[in-house]
């Protein structure tokens, strides 16, 4: 699959590294941001989050929207 933002920029066929977890577009290493995320364990009593964070990929547009005020 090819990066959506590279195609818009006219860079040609850049191979994607992942799919944005927000908008589901394919992103390359230049246009994607890998961010940590807290993983939750469903149900039960006690601690509901995992000790180690997971990771997710978001595109530049979605990342900018998430960190905006």
PyMOL Python script that loads the backbone (N, CA, C, O; Angstrom):
from pymol import cmd

cmd.read_pdbstr("""\
ATOM      1  N   UNK A   1       0.840  -1.172   0.000  1.00  0.00           N
ATOM      2  CA  UNK A   1       0.000   0.000   0.000  1.00  0.00           C
ATOM      3  C   UNK A   1       0.889   1.240   0.000  1.00  0.00           C
ATOM      4  O   UNK A   1       2.021   1.203   0.481  1.00  0.00           O
ATOM      5  N   UNK A   2       0.380   2.307  -0.528  1.00  0.00           N
ATOM      6  CA  UNK A   2       1.153   3.540  -0.686  1.00  0.00           C
ATOM      7  C   UNK A   2       0.638   4.642   0.235  1.00  0.00           C
ATOM      8  O   UNK A   2      -0.550   4.699   0.550  1.00  0.00           O
ATOM      9  N   UNK A   3       1.554   5.519   0.663  1.00  0.00           N
ATOM     10  CA  UNK A   3       1.219   6.602   1.584  1.00  0.00           C
ATOM     11  C   UNK A   3       0.296   7.630   0.916  1.00  0.00           C
ATOM     12  O   UNK A   3       0.585   8.118  -0.177  1.00  0.00           O
ATOM     13  N   UNK A   4      -0.788   7.943   1.572  1.00  0.00           N
ATOM     14  CA  UNK A   4      -1.767   8.896   1.054  1.00  0.00           C
ATOM     15  C   UNK A   4      -1.187  10.303   0.965  1.00  0.00           C
ATOM     16  O   UNK A   4      -1.343  10.971  -0.057  1.00  0.00           O
ATOM     17  N   UNK A   5      -0.518  10.764   2.026  1.00  0.00           N
ATOM     18  CA  UNK A   5       0.024  12.128   2.028  1.00  0.00           C
ATOM     19  C   UNK A   5       1.138  12.310   0.995  1.00  0.00           C
ATOM     20  O   UNK A   5       1.241  13.375   0.384  1.00  0.00           O
ATOM     21  N   UNK A   6       1.967  11.292   0.791  1.00  0.00           N
ATOM     22  CA  UNK A   6       3.005  11.372  -0.244  1.00  0.00           C
ATOM     23  C   UNK A   6       2.369  11.490  -1.625  1.00  0.00           C
ATOM     24  O   UNK A   6       2.860  12.231  -2.477  1.00  0.00           O
ATOM     25  N   UNK A   7       1.296  10.771  -1.843  1.00  0.00           N
ATOM     26  CA  UNK A   7       0.596  10.857  -3.117  1.00  0.00           C
ATOM     27  C   UNK A   7       0.040  12.253  -3.326  1.00  0.00           C
ATOM     28  O   UNK A   7       0.109  12.777  -4.438  1.00  0.00           O
ATOM     29  N   UNK A   8      -0.513  12.871  -2.281  1.00  0.00           N
ATOM     30  CA  UNK A   8      -1.018  14.241  -2.396  1.00  0.00           C
ATOM     31  C   UNK A   8       0.108  15.245  -2.663  1.00  0.00           C
ATOM     32  O   UNK A   8      -0.073  16.211  -3.404  1.00  0.00           O
ATOM     33  N   UNK A   9       1.282  15.001  -2.042  1.00  0.00           N
ATOM     34  CA  UNK A   9       2.434  15.887  -2.217  1.00  0.00           C
ATOM     35  C   UNK A   9       3.126  15.698  -3.561  1.00  0.00           C
ATOM     36  O   UNK A   9       4.013  16.476  -3.914  1.00  0.00           O
ATOM     37  N   UNK A  10       2.734  14.679  -4.309  1.00  0.00           N
ATOM     38  CA  UNK A  10       3.349  14.413  -5.597  1.00  0.00           C
ATOM     39  C   UNK A  10       4.680  13.679  -5.500  1.00  0.00           C
ATOM     40  O   UNK A  10       5.469  13.701  -6.445  1.00  0.00           O
ATOM     41  N   UNK A  11       4.936  13.031  -4.372  1.00  0.00           N
ATOM     42  CA  UNK A  11       6.193  12.306  -4.179  1.00  0.00           C
ATOM     43  C   UNK A  11       6.201  10.928  -4.812  1.00  0.00           C
ATOM     44  O   UNK A  11       7.229  10.251  -4.818  1.00  0.00           O
ATOM     45  N   UNK A  12       5.093  10.519  -5.332  1.00  0.00           N
ATOM     46  CA  UNK A  12       5.055   9.211  -5.979  1.00  0.00           C
ATOM     47  C   UNK A  12       4.612   8.110  -5.040  1.00  0.00           C
ATOM     48  O   UNK A  12       3.864   8.338  -4.089  1.00  0.00           O
ATOM     49  N   UNK A  13       5.083   6.925  -5.325  1.00  0.00           N
ATOM     50  CA  UNK A  13       4.628   5.724  -4.630  1.00  0.00           C
ATOM     51  C   UNK A  13       5.538   5.390  -3.457  1.00  0.00           C
ATOM     52  O   UNK A  13       6.441   4.563  -3.589  1.00  0.00           O
ATOM     53  N   UNK A  14       5.312   6.024  -2.310  1.00  0.00           N
ATOM     54  CA  UNK A  14       6.065   5.732  -1.095  1.00  0.00           C
ATOM     55  C   UNK A  14       5.344   4.633  -0.328  1.00  0.00           C
ATOM     56  O   UNK A  14       4.138   4.721  -0.098  1.00  0.00           O
ATOM     57  N   UNK A  15       6.069   3.614   0.061  1.00  0.00           N
ATOM     58  CA  UNK A  15       5.477   2.482   0.773  1.00  0.00           C
ATOM     59  C   UNK A  15       5.024   2.890   2.165  1.00  0.00           C
ATOM     60  O   UNK A  15       5.757   3.555   2.896  1.00  0.00           O
ATOM     61  N   UNK A  16       3.821   2.489   2.525  1.00  0.00           N
ATOM     62  CA  UNK A  16       3.279   2.802   3.839  1.00  0.00           C
ATOM     63  C   UNK A  16       3.818   1.878   4.919  1.00  0.00           C
ATOM     64  O   UNK A  16       4.143   0.722   4.648  1.00  0.00           O
ATOM     65  N   UNK A  17       3.913   2.383   6.136  1.00  0.00           N
ATOM     66  CA  UNK A  17       4.366   1.582   7.280  1.00  0.00           C
ATOM     67  C   UNK A  17       3.210   1.189   8.188  1.00  0.00           C
ATOM     68  O   UNK A  17       3.351   0.298   9.026  1.00  0.00           O
ATOM     69  N   UNK A  18       2.068   1.851   8.026  1.00  0.00           N
ATOM     70  CA  UNK A  18       0.927   1.553   8.892  1.00  0.00           C
ATOM     71  C   UNK A  18      -0.304   2.312   8.458  1.00  0.00           C
ATOM     72  O   UNK A  18      -0.294   3.046   7.470  1.00  0.00           O
ATOM     73  N   UNK A  19      -1.364   2.118   9.220  1.00  0.00           N
ATOM     74  CA  UNK A  19      -2.643   2.765   8.946  1.00  0.00           C
ATOM     75  C   UNK A  19      -2.997   3.629  10.151  1.00  0.00           C
ATOM     76  O   UNK A  19      -2.939   3.167  11.291  1.00  0.00           O
ATOM     77  N   UNK A  20      -3.362   4.883   9.896  1.00  0.00           N
ATOM     78  CA  UNK A  20      -3.725   5.800  10.967  1.00  0.00           C
ATOM     79  C   UNK A  20      -4.884   5.215  11.779  1.00  0.00           C
ATOM     80  O   UNK A  20      -5.896   4.790  11.222  1.00  0.00           O
ATOM     81  N   UNK A  21      -4.717   5.202  13.094  1.00  0.00           N
ATOM     82  CA  UNK A  21      -5.743   4.624  13.958  1.00  0.00           C
ATOM     83  C   UNK A  21      -6.981   5.503  14.075  1.00  0.00           C
ATOM     84  O   UNK A  21      -7.997   5.064  14.614  1.00  0.00           O
ATOM     85  N   UNK A  22      -6.917   6.735  13.580  1.00  0.00           N
ATOM     86  CA  UNK A  22      -8.066   7.654  13.620  1.00  0.00           C
ATOM     87  C   UNK A  22      -8.827   7.674  12.296  1.00  0.00           C
ATOM     88  O   UNK A  22     -10.032   7.423  12.269  1.00  0.00           O
ATOM     89  N   UNK A  23      -8.128   7.973  11.196  1.00  0.00           N
ATOM     90  CA  UNK A  23      -8.806   8.164   9.904  1.00  0.00           C
ATOM     91  C   UNK A  23      -8.626   7.000   8.938  1.00  0.00           C
ATOM     92  O   UNK A  23      -9.235   6.980   7.869  1.00  0.00           O
ATOM     93  N   UNK A  24      -7.787   6.023   9.310  1.00  0.00           N
ATOM     94  CA  UNK A  24      -7.578   4.798   8.535  1.00  0.00           C
ATOM     95  C   UNK A  24      -6.887   4.991   7.195  1.00  0.00           C
ATOM     96  O   UNK A  24      -7.019   4.141   6.314  1.00  0.00           O
ATOM     97  N   UNK A  25      -6.152   6.086   7.013  1.00  0.00           N
ATOM     98  CA  UNK A  25      -5.366   6.263   5.799  1.00  0.00           C
ATOM     99  C   UNK A  25      -3.983   5.645   5.989  1.00  0.00           C
ATOM    100  O   UNK A  25      -3.469   5.600   7.106  1.00  0.00           O
ATOM    101  N   UNK A  26      -3.383   5.170   4.904  1.00  0.00           N
ATOM    102  CA  UNK A  26      -2.043   4.585   4.952  1.00  0.00           C
ATOM    103  C   UNK A  26      -1.019   5.706   5.065  1.00  0.00           C
ATOM    104  O   UNK A  26      -1.120   6.708   4.357  1.00  0.00           O
ATOM    105  N   UNK A  27      -0.019   5.547   5.958  1.00  0.00           N
ATOM    106  CA  UNK A  27       1.025   6.549   6.154  1.00  0.00           C
ATOM    107  C   UNK A  27       2.404   5.900   6.039  1.00  0.00           C
ATOM    108  O   UNK A  27       2.573   4.714   6.321  1.00  0.00           O
ATOM    109  N   UNK A  28       3.392   6.705   5.615  1.00  0.00           N
ATOM    110  CA  UNK A  28       4.783   6.257   5.546  1.00  0.00           C
ATOM    111  C   UNK A  28       5.503   6.687   6.819  1.00  0.00           C
ATOM    112  O   UNK A  28       4.895   7.285   7.706  1.00  0.00           O
ATOM    113  N   UNK A  29       6.790   6.387   6.911  1.00  0.00           N
ATOM    114  CA  UNK A  29       7.568   6.743   8.100  1.00  0.00           C
ATOM    115  C   UNK A  29       7.668   8.256   8.273  1.00  0.00           C
ATOM    116  O   UNK A  29       7.755   8.731   9.406  1.00  0.00           O
ATOM    117  N   UNK A  30       7.657   9.024   7.189  1.00  0.00           N
ATOM    118  CA  UNK A  30       7.739  10.481   7.276  1.00  0.00           C
ATOM    119  C   UNK A  30       6.434  11.122   7.735  1.00  0.00           C
ATOM    120  O   UNK A  30       6.456  12.132   8.440  1.00  0.00           O
ATOM    121  N   UNK A  31       5.314  10.555   7.350  1.00  0.00           N
ATOM    122  CA  UNK A  31       4.018  11.160   7.654  1.00  0.00           C
ATOM    123  C   UNK A  31       3.322  10.544   8.865  1.00  0.00           C
ATOM    124  O   UNK A  31       2.310  11.077   9.319  1.00  0.00           O
ATOM    125  N   UNK A  32       3.831   9.452   9.393  1.00  0.00           N
ATOM    126  CA  UNK A  32       3.206   8.795  10.533  1.00  0.00           C
ATOM    127  C   UNK A  32       3.886   9.144  11.840  1.00  0.00           C
ATOM    128  O   UNK A  32       5.088   9.405  11.871  1.00  0.00           O
ATOM    129  N   UNK A  33       3.126   9.150  12.910  1.00  0.00           N
ATOM    130  CA  UNK A  33       3.634   9.345  14.262  1.00  0.00           C
ATOM    131  C   UNK A  33       3.269   8.105  15.062  1.00  0.00           C
ATOM    132  O   UNK A  33       2.097   7.737  15.142  1.00  0.00           O
ATOM    133  N   UNK A  34       4.263   7.462  15.652  1.00  0.00           N
ATOM    134  CA  UNK A  34       4.003   6.329  16.533  1.00  0.00           C
ATOM    135  C   UNK A  34       3.927   6.880  17.944  1.00  0.00           C
ATOM    136  O   UNK A  34       4.895   7.453  18.445  1.00  0.00           O
ATOM    137  N   UNK A  35       2.787   6.710  18.583  1.00  0.00           N
ATOM    138  CA  UNK A  35       2.568   7.259  19.911  1.00  0.00           C
ATOM    139  C   UNK A  35       2.225   6.135  20.886  1.00  0.00           C
ATOM    140  O   UNK A  35       1.631   5.131  20.494  1.00  0.00           O
ATOM    141  N   UNK A  36       2.601   6.305  22.167  1.00  0.00           N
ATOM    142  CA  UNK A  36       2.233   5.292  23.158  1.00  0.00           C
ATOM    143  C   UNK A  36       0.752   5.393  23.513  1.00  0.00           C
ATOM    144  O   UNK A  36       0.152   6.464  23.413  1.00  0.00           O
ATOM    145  N   UNK A  37       0.182   4.292  23.921  1.00  0.00           N
ATOM    146  CA  UNK A  37      -1.211   4.281  24.344  1.00  0.00           C
ATOM    147  C   UNK A  37      -1.370   3.339  25.530  1.00  0.00           C
ATOM    148  O   UNK A  37      -0.715   2.299  25.594  1.00  0.00           O
ATOM    149  N   UNK A  38      -2.230   3.697  26.456  1.00  0.00           N
ATOM    150  CA  UNK A  38      -2.493   2.875  27.640  1.00  0.00           C
ATOM    151  C   UNK A  38      -3.432   1.742  27.240  1.00  0.00           C
ATOM    152  O   UNK A  38      -4.472   1.969  26.621  1.00  0.00           O
ATOM    153  N   UNK A  39      -3.053   0.537  27.597  1.00  0.00           N
ATOM    154  CA  UNK A  39      -3.882  -0.625  27.301  1.00  0.00           C
ATOM    155  C   UNK A  39      -4.709  -0.976  28.524  1.00  0.00           C
ATOM    156  O   UNK A  39      -4.201  -1.005  29.645  1.00  0.00           O
ATOM    157  N   UNK A  40      -5.990  -1.244  28.299  1.00  0.00           N
ATOM    158  CA  UNK A  40      -6.913  -1.559  29.381  1.00  0.00           C
ATOM    159  C   UNK A  40      -7.316  -3.027  29.335  1.00  0.00           C
ATOM    160  O   UNK A  40      -7.449  -3.622  28.265  1.00  0.00           O
ATOM    161  N   UNK A  41      -7.503  -3.587  30.509  1.00  0.00           N
ATOM    162  CA  UNK A  41      -7.962  -4.965  30.643  1.00  0.00           C
ATOM    163  C   UNK A  41      -9.443  -4.902  30.996  1.00  0.00           C
ATOM    164  O   UNK A  41      -9.797  -4.293  32.005  1.00  0.00           O
ATOM    165  N   UNK A  42     -10.311  -5.505  30.208  1.00  0.00           N
ATOM    166  CA  UNK A  42     -11.742  -5.409  30.490  1.00  0.00           C
ATOM    167  C   UNK A  42     -12.170  -6.256  31.687  1.00  0.00           C
ATOM    168  O   UNK A  42     -11.684  -7.367  31.897  1.00  0.00           O
ATOM    169  N   UNK A  43     -13.094  -5.696  32.461  1.00  0.00           N
ATOM    170  CA  UNK A  43     -13.758  -6.417  33.538  1.00  0.00           C
ATOM    171  C   UNK A  43     -12.874  -6.764  34.720  1.00  0.00           C
ATOM    172  O   UNK A  43     -11.656  -6.597  34.676  1.00  0.00           O
ATOM    173  N   UNK A  44     -13.500  -7.245  35.764  1.00  0.00           N
ATOM    174  CA  UNK A  44     -12.801  -7.686  36.954  1.00  0.00           C
ATOM    175  C   UNK A  44     -12.496  -6.569  37.926  1.00  0.00           C
ATOM    176  O   UNK A  44     -12.692  -5.391  37.629  1.00  0.00           O
ATOM    177  N   UNK A  45     -12.017  -6.957  39.086  1.00  0.00           N
ATOM    178  CA  UNK A  45     -11.647  -5.997  40.115  1.00  0.00           C
ATOM    179  C   UNK A  45     -10.139  -5.784  40.081  1.00  0.00           C
ATOM    180  O   UNK A  45      -9.399  -6.605  39.540  1.00  0.00           O
ATOM    181  N   UNK A  46      -9.696  -4.687  40.658  1.00  0.00           N
ATOM    182  CA  UNK A  46      -8.262  -4.415  40.723  1.00  0.00           C
ATOM    183  C   UNK A  46      -7.792  -3.531  39.580  1.00  0.00           C
ATOM    184  O   UNK A  46      -8.581  -2.821  38.956  1.00  0.00           O
ATOM    185  N   UNK A  47      -6.509  -3.586  39.321  1.00  0.00           N
ATOM    186  CA  UNK A  47      -5.885  -2.742  38.314  1.00  0.00           C
ATOM    187  C   UNK A  47      -6.439  -3.050  36.924  1.00  0.00           C
ATOM    188  O   UNK A  47      -6.496  -4.208  36.510  1.00  0.00           O
ATOM    189  N   UNK A  48      -6.845  -1.997  36.209  1.00  0.00           N
ATOM    190  CA  UNK A  48      -7.469  -2.188  34.900  1.00  0.00           C
ATOM    191  C   UNK A  48      -6.542  -1.837  33.737  1.00  0.00           C
ATOM    192  O   UNK A  48      -6.902  -2.048  32.579  1.00  0.00           O
ATOM    193  N   UNK A  49      -5.361  -1.307  34.029  1.00  0.00           N
ATOM    194  CA  UNK A  49      -4.439  -0.938  32.959  1.00  0.00           C
ATOM    195  C   UNK A  49      -3.208  -1.833  32.984  1.00  0.00           C
ATOM    196  O   UNK A  49      -2.839  -2.369  34.029  1.00  0.00           O
ATOM    197  N   UNK A  50      -2.584  -1.988  31.838  1.00  0.00           N
ATOM    198  CA  UNK A  50      -1.369  -2.790  31.716  1.00  0.00           C
ATOM    199  C   UNK A  50      -0.163  -1.984  32.178  1.00  0.00           C
ATOM    200  O   UNK A  50      -0.181  -0.754  32.134  1.00  0.00           O
ATOM    201  N   UNK A  51       0.884  -2.673  32.619  1.00  0.00           N
ATOM    202  CA  UNK A  51       2.090  -2.001  33.096  1.00  0.00           C
ATOM    203  C   UNK A  51       2.864  -1.328  31.956  1.00  0.00           C
ATOM    204  O   UNK A  51       3.416  -0.241  32.132  1.00  0.00           O
ATOM    205  N   UNK A  52       2.900  -1.967  30.811  1.00  0.00           N
ATOM    206  CA  UNK A  52       3.640  -1.426  29.674  1.00  0.00           C
ATOM    207  C   UNK A  52       2.668  -0.810  28.674  1.00  0.00           C
ATOM    208  O   UNK A  52       1.603  -1.374  28.423  1.00  0.00           O
ATOM    209  N   UNK A  53       3.021   0.342  28.100  1.00  0.00           N
ATOM    210  CA  UNK A  53       2.135   0.952  27.107  1.00  0.00           C
ATOM    211  C   UNK A  53       2.222   0.220  25.770  1.00  0.00           C
ATOM    212  O   UNK A  53       3.239  -0.391  25.441  1.00  0.00           O
ATOM    213  N   UNK A  54       1.152   0.296  25.026  1.00  0.00           N
ATOM    214  CA  UNK A  54       1.145  -0.201  23.658  1.00  0.00           C
ATOM    215  C   UNK A  54       1.560   0.934  22.733  1.00  0.00           C
ATOM    216  O   UNK A  54       2.033   1.972  23.195  1.00  0.00           O
ATOM    217  N   UNK A  55       1.390   0.744  21.451  1.00  0.00           N
ATOM    218  CA  UNK A  55       1.696   1.815  20.508  1.00  0.00           C
ATOM    219  C   UNK A  55       0.648   1.831  19.410  1.00  0.00           C
ATOM    220  O   UNK A  55      -0.013   0.832  19.129  1.00  0.00           O
ATOM    221  N   UNK A  56       0.518   3.007  18.798  1.00  0.00           N
ATOM    222  CA  UNK A  56      -0.412   3.177  17.684  1.00  0.00           C
ATOM    223  C   UNK A  56       0.177   4.176  16.710  1.00  0.00           C
ATOM    224  O   UNK A  56       1.020   4.996  17.076  1.00  0.00           O
ATOM    225  N   UNK A  57      -0.266   4.103  15.484  1.00  0.00           N
ATOM    226  CA  UNK A  57       0.201   5.012  14.431  1.00  0.00           C
ATOM    227  C   UNK A  57      -0.914   5.994  14.122  1.00  0.00           C
ATOM    228  O   UNK A  57      -2.071   5.603  13.967  1.00  0.00           O
ATOM    229  N   UNK A  58      -0.561   7.277  14.032  1.00  0.00           N
ATOM    230  CA  UNK A  58      -1.503   8.300  13.584  1.00  0.00           C
ATOM    231  C   UNK A  58      -0.828   9.148  12.508  1.00  0.00           C
ATOM    232  O   UNK A  58       0.391   9.319  12.524  1.00  0.00           O
ATOM    233  N   UNK A  59      -1.617   9.675  11.578  1.00  0.00           N
ATOM    234  CA  UNK A  59      -1.080  10.543  10.533  1.00  0.00           C
ATOM    235  C   UNK A  59      -0.815  11.939  11.108  1.00  0.00           C
ATOM    236  O   UNK A  59      -1.238  12.247  12.222  1.00  0.00           O
ATOM    237  N   UNK A  60      -0.127  12.762  10.356  1.00  0.00           N
ATOM    238  CA  UNK A  60       0.200  14.122  10.813  1.00  0.00           C
ATOM    239  C   UNK A  60      -1.055  14.938  11.096  1.00  0.00           C
ATOM    240  O   UNK A  60      -1.106  15.676  12.080  1.00  0.00           O
ATOM    241  N   UNK A  61      -2.049  14.813  10.258  1.00  0.00           N
ATOM    242  CA  UNK A  61      -3.279  15.586  10.421  1.00  0.00           C
ATOM    243  C   UNK A  61      -3.998  15.213  11.719  1.00  0.00           C
ATOM    244  O   UNK A  61      -4.413  16.090  12.476  1.00  0.00           O
ATOM    245  N   UNK A  62      -4.143  13.926  11.969  1.00  0.00           N
ATOM    246  CA  UNK A  62      -4.814  13.482  13.193  1.00  0.00           C
ATOM    247  C   UNK A  62      -3.971  13.781  14.428  1.00  0.00           C
ATOM    248  O   UNK A  62      -4.515  14.129  15.476  1.00  0.00           O
ATOM    249  N   UNK A  63      -2.652  13.651  14.318  1.00  0.00           N
ATOM    250  CA  UNK A  63      -1.768  13.960  15.448  1.00  0.00           C
ATOM    251  C   UNK A  63      -1.894  15.440  15.801  1.00  0.00           C
ATOM    252  O   UNK A  63      -1.985  15.784  16.980  1.00  0.00           O
ATOM    253  N   UNK A  64      -1.901  16.318  14.804  1.00  0.00           N
ATOM    254  CA  UNK A  64      -2.049  17.757  15.052  1.00  0.00           C
ATOM    255  C   UNK A  64      -3.398  18.054  15.710  1.00  0.00           C
ATOM    256  O   UNK A  64      -3.479  18.912  16.589  1.00  0.00           O
ATOM    257  N   UNK A  65      -4.434  17.370  15.303  1.00  0.00           N
ATOM    258  CA  UNK A  65      -5.759  17.576  15.897  1.00  0.00           C
ATOM    259  C   UNK A  65      -5.800  17.095  17.345  1.00  0.00           C
ATOM    260  O   UNK A  65      -6.455  17.714  18.184  1.00  0.00           O
ATOM    261  N   UNK A  66      -5.109  16.002  17.643  1.00  0.00           N
ATOM    262  CA  UNK A  66      -5.103  15.467  19.006  1.00  0.00           C
ATOM    263  C   UNK A  66      -4.359  16.387  19.989  1.00  0.00           C
ATOM    264  O   UNK A  66      -4.760  16.507  21.147  1.00  0.00           O
ATOM    265  N   UNK A  67      -3.300  17.020  19.541  1.00  0.00           N
ATOM    266  CA  UNK A  67      -2.505  17.859  20.450  1.00  0.00           C
ATOM    267  C   UNK A  67      -2.909  19.325  20.423  1.00  0.00           C
ATOM    268  O   UNK A  67      -2.330  20.130  21.152  1.00  0.00           O
ATOM    269  N   UNK A  68      -3.889  19.694  19.599  1.00  0.00           N
ATOM    270  CA  UNK A  68      -4.325  21.098  19.528  1.00  0.00           C
ATOM    271  C   UNK A  68      -5.128  21.470  20.776  1.00  0.00           C
ATOM    272  O   UNK A  68      -5.673  20.609  21.467  1.00  0.00           O
ATOM    273  N   UNK A  69      -5.183  22.732  21.032  1.00  0.00           N
ATOM    274  CA  UNK A  69      -5.890  23.211  22.228  1.00  0.00           C
ATOM    275  C   UNK A  69      -7.376  23.292  22.023  1.00  0.00           C
ATOM    276  O   UNK A  69      -8.105  23.677  22.937  1.00  0.00           O
TER     277      UNK A  69
END
""", "prot")
cmd.dss("prot")
cmd.show_as("cartoon", "prot")
cmd.util.cbc("prot")
cmd.orient("prot")
